[in-house]
Amino acid sequence: MGANVHKTYMPRGKGYRGYISSRKINNSRIPQHIQNLVVRDYAIKNNLDFKLSATEFAMPDCFLVLDGTLKTIESLDGIILYSLFMLPKTMAERQKIYDQVLRAGAVICAAVEDYKISNEHDVVQVENFFLISSTLESCPQKVLPYG
């Protein structure tokens, strides 16, 4: 009889926790199973050790699940958001999140935008992205006829 061989799963690091939502993201409702597919695909494409996703509550401006995930950030390599637009609306609230994650030596990934925040330069880039996005919201949606 041959030797009894067992495959053992060896994680590559502490892993990346997915973060999805049960509410609208950027005015669109994306089913949770689709969000999970996108987050998992991002992890596979970037060779990241993916942990199950945490799902935020549906109440507007509620970040209880994200706050709970951030409390465990020391035990993670990072968080994979479905989208950057899941983060709080104010820059000050987002900055607290960036600071907490970066201080822990972790990263924030955004699957839809295919972007990773791993240092202060990345934070500046993301905040510029939010500024441009908010500016676009106040731009005219139609071109009026001349004359």
NORWO-V161142 format. One record per residue. N is the residue number from 1. PSI is psi in whole degrees, 0 to 359 (NA if undefined). NEAR is the number of other ideal C-beta (glycine too) atoms within 8 Angstrom. D_LAST is the distance of its C-alpha to the last C-alpha in whole Angstrom. Layout:
((N | PSI | NEAR | D_LAST) (N | PSI | NEAR | D_LAST))
This chain:
((1 | 144 | 1 | 91) (2 | 166 | 4 | 88) (3 | 145 | 3 | 87) (4 | 110 | 4 | 85) (5 | 128 | 5 | 81) (6 | 133 | 4 | 78) (7 | 129 | 4 | 75) (8 | 132 | 4 | 74) (9 | 124 | 4 | 70) (10 | 107 | 4 | 70) (11 | 147 | 7 | 66) (12 | 340 | 5 | 65) (13 | 207 | 6 | 64) (14 | 337 | 7 | 63) (15 | 167 | 11 | 60) (16 | 125 | 14 | 57) (17 | 128 | 14 | 56) (18 | 155 | 16 | 53) (19 | 114 | 16 | 50) (20 | 176 | 14 | 48) (21 | 152 | 12 | 47) (22 | 11 | 8 | 47) (23 | 176 | 10 | 44) (24 | 145 | 6 | 40) (25 | 117 | 12 | 39) (26 | 45 | 6 | 35) (27 | 17 | 4 | 34) (28 | 141 | 6 | 36) (29 | 116 | 6 | 40) (30 | 122 | 9 | 42) (31 | 144 | 6 | 46) (32 | 323 | 10 | 48) (33 | 329 | 6 | 50) (34 | 316 | 8 | 47) (35 | 315 | 13 | 47) (36 | 320 | 11 | 50) (37 | 317 | 8 | 50) (38 | 316 | 11 | 47) (39 | 314 | 17 | 49) (40 | 319 | 10 | 53) (41 | 320 | 9 | 51) (42 | 315 | 13 | 50) (43 | 315 | 13 | 53) (44 | 314 | 9 | 55) (45 | 328 | 6 | 53) (46 | 12 | 7 | 53) (47 | 47 | 5 | 57) (48 | 142 | 13 | 57) (49 | 102 | 11 | 60) (50 | 131 | 12 | 58) (51 | 160 | 8 | 59) (52 | 152 | 6 | 58) (53 | 145 | 11 | 54) (54 | 138 | 12 | 54) (55 | 122 | 9 | 52) (56 | 150 | 15 | 50) (57 | 160 | 9 | 50) (58 | 342 | 6 | 47) (59 | 137 | 6 | 47) (60 | 143 | 4 | 43) (61 | 26 | 6 | 44) (62 | 129 | 8 | 48) (63 | 32 | 8 | 49) (64 | 318 | 8 | 53) (65 | 319 | 11 | 54) (66 | 316 | 12 | 52) (67 | 318 | 8 | 54) (68 | 321 | 9 | 57) (69 | 320 | 13 | 56) (70 | 330 | 11 | 56) (71 | 339 | 6 | 59) (72 | 13 | 9 | 61) (73 | 331 | 12 | 59) (74 | 334 | 6 | 62) (75 | 10 | 5 | 63) (76 | 157 | 15 | 60) (77 | 335 | 10 | 59) (78 | 185 | 12 | 55) (79 | 138 | 16 | 53) (80 | 105 | 17 | 50) (81 | 147 | 13 | 47) (82 | 315 | 16 | 45) (83 | 150 | 11 | 42) (84 | 331 | 12 | 41) (85 | 4 | 7 | 39) (86 | 345 | 12 | 42) (87 | 161 | 8 | 43) (88 | 157 | 8 | 43) (89 | 329 | 4 | 39) (90 | 145 | 6 | 40) (91 | 321 | 7 | 41) (92 | 318 | 6 | 44) (93 | 320 | 10 | 46) (94 | 320 | 13 | 45) (95 | 321 | 9 | 47) (96 | 320 | 8 | 50) (97 | 311 | 13 | 50) (98 | 312 | 11 | 49) (99 | 314 | 8 | 52) (100 | 316 | 10 | 55) (101 | 313 | 15 | 54) (102 | 322 | 14 | 54) (103 | 327 | 6 | 57) (104 | 357 | 9 | 59) (105 | 19 | 4 | 58) (106 | 179 | 12 | 56) (107 | 160 | 11 | 53) (108 | 125 | 12 | 50) (109 | 146 | 15 | 48) (110 | 113 | 14 | 45) (111 | 312 | 13 | 45) (112 | 316 | 8 | 42) (113 | 352 | 8 | 41) (114 | 54 | 6 | 44) (115 | 148 | 10 | 44) (116 | 133 | 8 | 47) (117 | 107 | 14 | 48) (118 | 358 | 6 | 51) (119 | 177 | 7 | 51) (120 | 327 | 6 | 49) (121 | 318 | 6 | 46) (122 | 323 | 11 | 45) (123 | 315 | 12 | 45) (124 | 316 | 8 | 42) (125 | 315 | 9 | 40) (126 | 318 | 12 | 40) (127 | 326 | 10 | 39) (128 | 321 | 8 | 36) (129 | 316 | 10 | 35) (130 | 322 | 11 | 35) (131 | 315 | 8 | 33) (132 | 317 | 8 | 31) (133 | 317 | 9 | 31) (134 | 328 | 8 | 30) (135 | 319 | 8 | 27) (136 | 328 | 7 | 26) (137 | 332 | 6 | 26) (138 | 3 | 5 | 24) (139 | 152 | 6 | 21) (140 | 143 | 5 | 18) (141 | 345 | 3 | 19) (142 | 153 | 4 | 15) (143 | 121 | 4 | 12) (144 | 145 | 5 | 9) (145 | 144 | 4 | 7) (146 | 136 | 3 | 4) (147 | NA | 2 | 0))
